Amino acid sequence: MSASIPPLVQDNGVPFDLFIQALTEQLDKAQAAMAVKARVAKLPLTFAVKDVSLDLRAFVSMVDDEVYIRPARPGDGEASSIRLALTTITKPMIEENAVDYAAEDPRFNLREALGDSMSEDEQRRLERIGVRTVTQLNELKRTAGADVIARLSRLPVNRLQQALIRAAAPRVTGVQPLPAEADRRGPQVLPPERVTGIQPALRPAADAATTRLQVRGINLLKDGRQPIMRAGGREVPIVLALEHELVIEPGVGQFGEEAELDFGDGERLTLRLTPDPAHGGRQ
């Protein structure tokens, strides 16, 4: 049996988080079985597990940046004593305290933004201080500064500065037609939490034939200022500017043209004013 267990597990045990997950999974199964028993047997009174306490003798070791535990065998000495107390938690409590992984487009996560500029170990160091998205990294830079991030994450300042520059760089991820119903709504007042900078006044569409495009991306505002877009030698009107979205209204002859987004200070991006075929015209 031991031959089928990986040497790493034989020597060091299992990662501590996997141990906790396996333990709670079995408690979930026990709770589900008791619920089935109560419903099928229609028992007027039954029992449930509320709290669990364990005193575990185990050896604790570090492998890379993970904590491993290996339960002590009979006769093993010098093992550590680990006391675990598990209690119940309700769904609202989980939702209140858990990380909302759907809050940001996965294309804007750290791995996508930083690419090869940082190793997996360096990205994990940022995750340990709660930085899992580009938005969180840029927000922490604005509120705390690079020196604080470097000290908390134990990253070299120069490596962190490179990551911050790359994370703050504007990018376009797709272009799509604005839905017809949105195109005819006229001026819109967006909730303040969606606006990260200046929101220009929206003009109502002149008529039903007016076609607007939605440019999706990241860091599309520079220091709260919207960029300037040009195509075919003329400026393209931007009727809405947000951090992750621009709504533009190309003129006659500008559709299909290569456009340039000018963010100032020599920073520019190019894109074509046609729907992204990879998304079938939709994001």
PyMOL commands that set and color helices and strands:
alter all, ss='L'
color gray80, all
select helices_A, chain A and resi 2-4+7-12+16-41+91-97+106-108+110-117+120-128+134-143+146-153+157-168+180-183+192-194+277-279
alter helices_A, ss='H'
color red, helices_A
select strands_A, chain A and resi 14-15+52-63+66-71+80-86+171-177+213-218+228-231+234-236+238-242+245-248+258-262+268-272
alter strands_A, ss='S'
color yellow, strands_A
deselect
rebuild
show_as cartoon
